[in-house]
Amino acid sequence: MANAIILSPELEGGLQVLLSAKNKQQINEYFLESFNTRNDNEISEDFINKVIEEIEVDEERATAMISSCQQYIRLILYHGIEKVLFSDDFNVKLKKLVVNIVGHHLPSWRKSVIDSQPHLPYLEEINWRIDMKTASDLISSIQIPSCIVSLKVRDDNDQQNPVHNVQFELSKETLSTVLDGLGNIRNQLSALNR
């Protein structure tokens, strides 16, 4: 397979420790915990001790197993499950189980990763109305229509106040310029989607 990634012997060796697990549920829990801790600088002592106690391996093998699970998850998230391959001599039953477990969780893990990334605010709602000025310091500004635009913008990076309301006024000329600019954006996006 082109652009395939074959797991290193060290990574596969760490995953082989999973053969000591008592059941599939235990392996599933180790992958869930590994996903939740994949970006930590150090593996938590609690996680290591849990693995040592449950599958009766030494600290070095427990750490290697956790580290391998985390690396495998990162590879799968970045490259896709179909491009990350085990070597031919890896345990077939364990390979099938690992691929099934990770494949089952992959959609929710990808969503979680995407949701946790910082991103730009997005438009949630737009409202507008036409106003006629009936009073002004300048006599020439009276009875000139203008457009009042109200945008509701959501910024999930702002935990205190994620929804912001932005309101602004546009004259006929300014509205024409804005619409021309939006039309250009639409045309460029359409050209890219072909």
C-alpha atoms as one frame of an Amber mdcrd trajectory, in Angstrom:
protein
   0.000   0.000   0.000   1.402   3.407  -0.989   2.285   5.740   1.873   1.612
   2.978   4.407   3.264   3.150   7.798   4.542  -0.112   9.252   4.646  -0.027
  13.043   8.112  -0.165  14.553   9.216  -3.298  16.459   9.317  -1.234  19.683
   5.760  -0.021  19.254   4.522  -3.500  18.369   6.447  -4.914  21.336   4.614
  -2.546  23.669   1.274  -3.523  22.145   2.136  -7.231  22.567   1.923  -6.641
  26.341  -1.844  -6.430  25.804  -1.803 -10.216  25.371  -1.513 -10.387  29.170
  -4.874  -8.632  29.596  -7.628 -10.765  31.067 -10.347  -9.741  28.577 -11.311
  -7.450  25.688 -12.954  -4.926  28.004  -9.667  -4.396  29.810  -7.874  -3.702
  26.513 -10.679  -1.322  25.525 -10.249   0.563  28.831  -6.484   0.839  28.272
  -7.047   2.386  24.849  -9.659   4.809  26.202  -7.304   5.884  28.988  -4.412
   6.098  26.520  -6.465   8.389  24.277  -7.302  10.647  27.222  -3.620  10.879
  28.251  -1.980  10.820  24.794  -0.692  14.390  25.050   0.511  14.274  28.653
   4.241  14.828  29.134   4.500  11.846  31.457   2.408   8.740  31.948   0.570
   8.996  35.268   1.695   6.741  38.092  -1.948   5.797  38.693  -2.328   4.488
  35.139   0.973   2.584  35.335   0.046   1.060  38.698  -3.391   0.083  37.398
  -1.816  -1.787  34.479   0.805  -3.435  36.737  -1.883  -4.624  39.142  -4.417
  -5.764  36.542  -2.231  -7.640  34.078   0.659  -8.465  36.414   3.576  -7.047
  34.450   6.545  -5.026  35.638   6.671  -1.232  35.453   8.857  -1.192  32.338
   6.446  -3.366  30.335   3.402  -1.436  31.635   4.986   1.871  30.609   5.945
   0.444  27.193   2.379  -0.788  26.656   0.791   2.548  27.574   3.295   4.488
  25.479   2.676   2.183  22.498  -1.099   2.572  22.806  -0.701   6.358  22.859
   1.648   6.350  19.854  -0.648   4.024  17.911  -3.622   6.295  18.609  -1.677
   9.381  17.465  -0.645   7.583  14.251  -4.214   6.471  13.563  -5.631   9.950
  14.206  -3.086  11.577  11.905  -2.702   9.035   9.092  -5.922   6.998   9.222
  -6.499   3.426  10.300  -6.054   2.028   6.789  -2.515   3.435   6.416  -1.062
   2.242   9.726  -0.121  -1.393   9.349   1.184  -4.110  11.638   4.100  -6.292
  10.578   3.315  -9.771   9.270   4.615 -11.494  12.408   2.361  -9.551  14.821
  -0.227 -11.678  16.678  -3.230 -11.921  14.319  -5.931 -12.086  17.017  -4.471
  -9.138  18.912  -4.119  -7.131  15.693  -7.765  -7.753  14.829  -8.889  -6.817
  18.348  -6.787  -3.635  18.454  -8.001  -2.515  15.018 -11.630  -3.222  15.997
 -11.361  -1.336  19.306  -9.579   1.671  17.824 -11.807   1.650  14.730 -14.876
   1.681  16.974 -13.662   4.743  18.903 -12.022   6.572  15.991 -15.033   8.711
  14.922 -15.620  10.043  18.450 -11.859  10.512  19.005 -11.540  12.511  15.787
 -14.500  14.686  16.772 -12.973  15.223  20.214  -9.622  16.217  18.706 -11.247
  18.629  16.268 -13.487  20.149  18.945 -10.531  20.702  21.271  -8.537  22.663
  18.686  -8.721  26.437  18.780 -10.746  27.807  15.895 -12.138  31.055  14.610
 -15.537  32.290  15.764 -18.417  31.360  13.470 -21.609  33.051  12.416 -24.619
  31.653  14.211 -27.352  34.033  13.082 -27.835  37.128  10.924 -30.709  39.627
  11.081 -31.221  42.893   9.285 -33.680  45.718   8.951 -34.044  48.945   6.979
 -34.120  52.171   8.974 -34.981  55.681   7.899 -33.198  58.457   9.727 -35.741
  61.028  10.890 -33.408  63.282  12.855 -29.869  64.425  12.171 -27.568  67.406
  12.596 -27.219  67.470   8.825 -30.407  68.221   6.921 -29.141  66.215   3.927
 -29.028  62.997   6.059 -32.718  63.010   6.918 -34.912  60.426   5.152 -31.928
  58.446   3.784 -32.460  54.701   4.229 -29.769  52.571   5.835 -29.431  48.896
   6.613 -28.880  47.775  10.203 -27.224  44.357  10.330 -27.084  42.268  13.500
 -24.759  39.260  13.676 -24.742  36.626  16.399 -21.218  35.188  16.500 -20.162
  32.158  18.585 -16.587  31.953  19.867 -16.119  28.630  21.663 -12.614  29.741
  22.716 -14.218  32.369  24.986 -15.452  30.347  27.977 -16.917  33.383  29.806
 -19.053  34.781  26.991 -19.115  32.496  23.929 -21.891  34.382  22.073 -21.287
  37.941  20.894 -23.751  40.245  19.173 -22.287  42.592  16.591 -24.452  45.331
  15.138 -23.517  47.796  12.412 -25.095  50.215   9.957 -24.564  50.185   6.184
 -25.461  52.810   3.600 -26.668  51.724   0.172 -23.177  52.250  -1.274 -21.395
  50.361   1.514 -23.897  47.502   1.275 -23.193  47.278  -2.461 -19.439  47.035
  -1.777 -19.972  44.332   0.870 -22.216  42.303  -1.462 -19.656  42.557  -4.286
 -16.952  41.293  -1.907 -19.139  38.396  -0.717 -19.922  37.542  -4.341 -16.185
  37.357  -5.089 -15.696  35.036  -2.084 -18.557  32.796  -3.278 -17.075  32.612
  -6.785 -13.622  31.680  -5.476 -15.035  28.994  -3.180 -17.100  27.604  -6.071
 -14.004  27.474  -8.270 -12.107  25.530  -5.564 -14.929  22.972  -5.164 -14.818
  21.893  -8.823
